[in-house]
């Protein structure tokens, strides 16, 4: 009977570990992240972005770089 408690404990830990392993929502727009996400350093904190917000951030960063270039 003791082994059953150990087995249940291991299963619960695996499920919790899998749930915490990858981000589930974009920190900018809040949309669910399905397969691919991107990590950005914004204001000293790591943010996980969906592909749409990632492309927006890339455009913004490129625009800022080009304005400094002129």
SULWONOR-V332149 format. One record per helix or strand of 2 or more residues. SS is the DSSP state (helix for helix, strand for strand). FROM is the first residue (numbers start at 1). LEN is the number of residues. If there is no record, write none. Layout:
BEGIN
{{SS & FROM & LEN} {SS & FROM & LEN}}
END
This chain:
BEGIN
{{helix & 2 & 20} {strand & 38 & 5} {strand & 45 & 5} {helix & 51 & 19}}
END
